[in-house]
């Protein structure tokens, strides 16, 4: 028996929402979080986001 397609859609939404929030808080466009659906690219982007300087870190406070 195959799971209902709604479960796949629900899993996708549940994966994108927190990724979108994290990427947005880092100062990037939230659409970057859609890369979590591309195998290998998602791992590479995790390292890029983890070790690069985020736009929110570049902003200086007056």
C-alpha positions in Angstrom: 0.0 0.0 0.0 1.4 3.4 -1.0 1.1 6.4 1.3 -1.3 9.1 0.2 0.3 11.9 -1.9 -0.9 14.4 0.7 1.7 13.1 3.2 4.5 13.9 0.7 3.2 17.4 0.3 2.9 17.8 4.0 6.4 16.6 4.5 7.7 19.1 1.9 5.9 22.0 3.5 7.1 21.0 7.0 10.7 20.9 5.6 10.6 24.2 3.8 9.0 26.4 6.5 11.9 26.2 9.0 14.5 26.3 6.3 12.8 29.4 4.9 12.9 31.1 8.3 16.5 30.2 9.0 17.7 31.5 5.5 15.6 34.7 5.9 17.0 35.4 9.4 20.5 34.9 7.9 19.7 37.8 5.5 19.3 35.8 2.4 16.2 35.5 0.2 14.0 32.7 1.6 13.6 31.1 -1.8 17.1 29.7 -1.3 15.5 27.2 1.1 13.9 25.5 -1.9 17.3 24.0 -2.7 16.7 21.4 0.1 14.8 19.4 -2.5 17.8 19.0 -4.8 20.1 16.1 -3.7 23.7 17.0 -3.1 23.0 20.7 -3.7 21.2 20.7 -0.4 24.3 19.4 1.4 26.6 21.9 -0.4 24.4 24.8 0.4 24.3 23.8 4.0 28.1 24.2 4.1 27.9 27.5 2.2 25.4 28.9 4.6 27.3 27.6 7.6 30.7 28.9 6.8 30.0 32.1 4.8 29.6 35.5 6.3 25.8 36.2 6.4 24.4 39.5 5.2 23.1 40.2 8.7 26.6 39.9 10.1 27.9 42.4 7.5 25.5 45.1 8.7 27.1 47.5 11.1 25.1 48.9 14.0 25.3 52.7 14.5 
